[in-house]
Amino acid sequence: MPSYGFLSTHPPTRCGLATFNSALAAQLTADGAHGGIVRVTDHGDDQRPGPGVVHTWSAHTPAGWRDAAAVLNTFDVAIVQHEYGIYPGNDGEDVLPLLRRLTVPSIVVLHTVLRQPSARQKSLLEQIVATAGAVVTMTDTARDRLLVGYAVSPGKVTVIPHGAAEHVGVRVDRRARPHLLTWGLLGPGKGIEWSLRALARLQDLEPTPSYTVAGRTHPKVIEHQGETYRSGLHRLGAQLGIAHDVDYQDVYHDLEALGRLIRSADVVVLPYDSREQVTSGVLIEAVAAGVPVVATAFPHAVELLTGGPGLVVPHQDPAALAAAIRRILIEPGLTARLAGRVRPLAAHLRWPAVAARYGTLAERLTEARPVVVGAASA
């Protein structure tokens, strides 16, 4: 059983990568495997690290990648979460010398694969893939985009889906009105304004739906724009006459509370503006929980929902968004048909199954690692 070193943002940092890394680390070490987290922080994060953190790489530390690599080298395998914005340097380029300094096999998990990267971003990702022992994309779309748009070795790339928590069996808060839900960190591009406009088109339903928007504003948005986006949503809701139907929960829900919230929803709405997003943890969580999804046509939604457990609509089209939500709420049998399409998928999306695939990949890399004769004879 190999030991695992994890490089990522990590709680108490609140972002998608931190949540992902925490869940993966917990699952891979659940059966007694040794593990430790090298936590990446930016200049604004002075919170105390949580359990399992063995080292902190701060953006304030010049060449901090050296010490981070040294710690990761004390494990059998390094699992590195990659997103351009989390590491120091232009486009997070300081992760590359860290990878080159590793003496243990590495698995790099690609959370973003851009369709139209800058020249620097393209070169950096190609070098990361070349240096890593293996890379993981979470969708076939991301893998195809990587192989077509970048000069990389196909043999390095494995598709493993984003994991999901087990929410089936969680106590459900029954509601008297149809309940729409969006959750996650807020900021421009989240598309909540399109959901509000869609909700205004559903006021003829009886009873009228309620809409929960759960999540704090993204820390980087707070840093640069404050609460401008959230304030604009409140103003728009008032202008549309639906403010009383919208519940903004400016909190970061723990797993149990989030599970109850998801299971209380009749429809999860993902109105994202992005046409680039190849991975969405929120989408995976909703699908795995068996809740119907209405999403804009970002790549992960198109791949997972087309012919599957949800409906895909055009971007920035509140009429189409409202029509799809209306179908799920009133069309006889549609919710049951969508739920039926989840069952073949759900088991493969749960964290135990996902982590097992990472474990298999890690074992393959460690078994293929050359034996150093001097070390063996010692």
N, C-alpha and C positions, 0 to 999 in steps of 0.2 A: 504494500500500500504506500504510494508515494506521499511525500509531504508537499504542501502547496504554499507558495508565496504569492500574495495577491497585490497588484499595484493598481490603485484607483482612488478616486474620491470615495469617501466612506462616511457613514454617520459619525458624528452629528451633522455633517454636511447633508443638505437636502437637495438631491437632484436625482435624475433617472439612473445615472451610472452608479451613484452611491447605493441606491436601493438595490439595483441589480447585483452589484458586487457583494453586498451584505448577504443577500439571499443565497447566492452561489457559494460563497465561502462557508456559510452555515451548513449548507447541504453536503458539501464535499468533505467536511470535517465531522459530520454527525455520527459517523461510525468509528470514530477514534483516530482518524488520520490527523497528523499534525499540520497546523496551518498558522499563518501569520499575515497580517495586512500591513503593507507600506502605504500609508495614507497620503494622498496628494492634496495640498491646500493652496489657496491663493492668498494674496496679501490681506484680504479682509476677514480671514477665518482664524480666529484665535480661540475657538472652542476646544475644550479638553477632548482628547480622542476617546472613543468607546472601547469596549472589551475587544481583545484580539489584535489591536493595533500594536505593532512592534517597532515601527519607525514612522516618522513624519517627514515628508519631503515638502518643504515650503518654497514657494516661488521667490521668497526673500533670500534664499540661500544660494549664492553663486556656485555653479557646478554641483548643485545638490543631487544630481543624478548619480554621482560617484558613490556616495554613501548609500543611496537607495539601492543601487545595483549590488553593492557589497552585502546588504541584508538579504536581498532576494537570492543571492548565491548560496545562502545557508540552507535553502530548501531544495527539494528534488526537481520541482517544476515551478516556473514563474507564469502566472496567469495575469496578463496585462490588459486592462480595459483601455480602448483607444477612442478618443474624440478629440478633434483638433483644438478645442478650447480649454482643456483641463491641465495641460502641461506647460511649463515655462517655455519661453522662446517664441519666435514667429511661427504661427500655426502649430504651436506645441512641439516644436522641433527637438526640444531637449530629451524627448523620449527615445530618439534614435541612438545617441551615444550610450544611453542606458542599456538598450537592447544589445548593442555591440559589445558591451562590457560583461554581459551575462556569460557565465560558464555552465549554466544549467539550461535544459531545453525550455523554450518559451512558447506560450500560446497567446496570441494577440487577438482580442475580441473586437471586431470592427463595428462600432455602433452607428457610424455614418460612412456611406460610400457615395460621394458626390458624382452627379452625372456630368457636371461642368465645373471641375475643380480649376483653381488657378494653377499655373505652371509649378509653383512651389508646392502646393498641396498635392498635386499629382506625383511629383518627384519624391516627396516625403513618404507618401503612402507606398509607392513602389519599393523604396528602400526598406521600409518597415516590414513589408511582406517578405522581401529577400532575406532579411536578417532573422526573422522569426522562425521558430521550428515549425509552427503551424499557425494559420489564421482561421478565425471563425466568423462567418456571417450568420445572421439570424433569419434570413429569408433567401429563397432562390433568386428573387429579384436583385438583392444586393450582390450575390455571387455572380450572376450574369453581368451585372453592371461592372463589377471588378474585372472580370475576365475579358470583357469587350473593350473597356475604356482605359485599362491600365496594363502595363507590361509586367505581368506576374505569372508565376508558375501555377497552373491549375491544380497540380498535386498538393500544393500547400493549403488549399482552401477546403474547409469543411462547413456544411450548413448544420447548425444546431439552433432550434428555435429559442426565443426568449422564454424563460420560465414563468410560471404562474403559480400563485398560492392556491391552496385548497380552500375554497369558500363554500363548497357544497355542504349542507348541513348546518351552516351558520344560521343563528336565529335571525329571522326576517322581520323587519318593522313594517307591518301592514299599513297601507295608506289608503285613505278614502278616495283620493284622486290619482289619475295616472301620473307616474313619476318619471321625469326625464332627468338624466344625470350626465354631467361632464366632470372629470376630476383631473388633477395634475397641477403643476406650477403654472401660474398665469403670466401672460405677457403678449405683446403684439405677435400675431401669427397663430395664436390659439384659436381664433375664429369665433369666440363666444358671441360677438356681435351678430353673426349670421344665425346662430341659434335663437337669439332674442327676437330677431325679425321673423324667424320661423314660428316661434311661440305666439307671436302676435297674430299669425294667420290661423291659429288653432283655437281661437277664442270662441268659436261656434260649438265646439265639443262640449258635451255635458256628461260628467263634470269637466271643467277645463283642467288641462294638465298643470302640474307644478314642475319647477325646474330647479335642480340643485347644482350649483357651481362650487365644487369643493377644491380648495387648495390655496396656498399662499402665492403671492407674486414672486416670480423668479428672482433670486438674490441679485443677479447681474442686471435685471431690469430695474430693481429698486435702486441699485447703485447709480445708474445712468438716467433714469426717468422718474424715479419715485413711484407713486401710485397713480400716475396719469392714466394708464390703461384701465385699471379697475374703476376709477372715478368716471371715465368715459362710458363704461358699461352701465353704471348706475344712472347716468344722465339719459342714455339711450332707452333704458327700460322705462324710465318715467315718461319720456316722450311718446313711447309706444303704448303706454297705458297698461303695462304688464308688471310693473315693479313689485306689486304685491304677490305675484306668482313665482318670483325668483328668490331663492335662498342662497346667499353667498356665504360659504363657510370658510372663513379666512384662517384655516388651521391645517396642520399636517397630520392626517389621521394615522394612528397606529394600525397594524395589520387587522386586528379584531374589529375595530370601528369601521375601517374601510370595507371589510368583508360584509358587515351588516348593511352598509350604505349601498354597495353594489347589488346585493341580493334584494334590496328594496326597490330597485329600479325596474321599470317596465321597458325602458329603452335607454341605452347608453348612446350619447350623441358625441361624435368626434368631428367637429366642423373645421378642422385644421386648414390653414391657408397653404401649408407647405406642399409642394409637388415633388420634394426630394426625399421625404421621410421613408426610409426603408425598414425602420424598426420602431415599433410602438409598444412599450410595456403595458400601457393602458388598454390598448386593443386586445392584447393577449389575455390580460386579466378578465376583461369583459367576456370574451369568447369562452374562456375556460370556466367561467361562472355560469354559463348558459343563458346570459342575458342578451336579447336581440340588440344589434348595433346598427346605427345609421352613421355612415362616415363619408367624408369627402374622398375624392379619388386619389389619395396619396398612395405611393407604391405598395406599402405593406397592406393597406386596406384592400386594394384591388386584388392582391395575391390571395389574401386569406378569406375575403368575404364574397368574391364573385362566385356565384353558384353555391355559396356556403351560408354561414349563420348570421347573415346581415344584409344590408342594402347599401349600395354605393351610389353617391350622387355627385353632380359637378361641384367644383369649388365656387364659393361665394355666390350661391344660388339659394336664397332663403325659401323660394317657392318650391323648389325640388326637395329641399330639406324637410319642409313642412309636409309635403305630399308623402314622403317616405315614412315619416313618423306617424302620420295619420293612418297609413296602411297597416302598420304594425298594431296600432291601438284599436282599429275597428274592423279589419278584414278577418272574417272567421277562419280560424285554423292556421293563420300565418305564423303566429308566435310559436305554436307547437311544431310547425314544419321547420322553422329556423332552429329551434332547440334540438330537433332531431338530427340536424346536420352537425351539431356540436359534438355529439357523443363519440363518433369515431376519432375526433381530433383531441378531445380533452385530456385523455390519459397521457398522450405524448407531450402535452404542454405543461404538465405539472412539474414542479421543481425536482422531485426525486428522479423522474425519467430524464429530464434535461441534464441534471448534474451527473447522472450515470454515464451519459455520452461524453461529457468532459473528462470523467475519470478514465474511460476507455481510451480517449485520445491521449491523455497524459501518460498512461501506461505504455502506449505504443511508442511515444517519444522517448521515454526513459529506457525502454528495452532496446531501442535502436541506437542509444547513445554509445559512442565508442568507449571501450574500457581503457583507462590510462594504466599502462603496465607498471609504471613506477608506483602509482598509488596502490595497485592491487598487491604488489609484492611487499609493500610496507605493512 
